[in-house]
């Protein structure tokens, strides 16, 4: 990603890379070591993306949009909004309602009512900002010369145990979940196809 982004020019076509990683913790550029509670044998990789520590592993879709934001005539805030919109639309295709939480990039669900459509009104207790929610998708991006790299991760049937070894995204006690954990038995490839379709739609115009 670094090489591609450093070498691209105004005529370089955008790309979208989609993959699964072996079990890995990644730490954002401003990541704090205290959020790594007990990584054990899982390697910790330092990255230049934003955000704190998160986990990647098999059964999780990782998407890296390599996008020239100038072509879309958008800035970082709008770019993040579109990535989150693609995730929300993907979850909706599988009957799950995704929510944004102000100041905490990524997409969240209600584990007790994953298909509920009532609007999430936000936290009522500042000491419990994620009460009633669990994170199903993480965002961590980097923009260099108006071009994006790094991206997002959506949990389909990933092992959730490693999340207990960290403070996910820097939030102690933040619950994480997956589509499998919500009761959906879907193939990772099928979800990836929908996510790619939604990302392309969000980032093409």
Secondary structure, 3 states (H helix, E strand, C coil): CHHHHHHCCCCCCCEEEEECCCCEEEECCCCCHHHECCCCCCEEEECCCCCCEEEECCCEEEEEEECEHHHHCCCHHHHHHHHHHHHHHHHHHCCCCCEEECCEEEEEECCCCCCCCCCCCCCCCHHHCCCCCEEEEEEEEEEECCEEEEEEEEECCCCCHHHHHECHHHCCCCCECCCCCCCCCCCHHHHHHHHHHHHHHHHCC
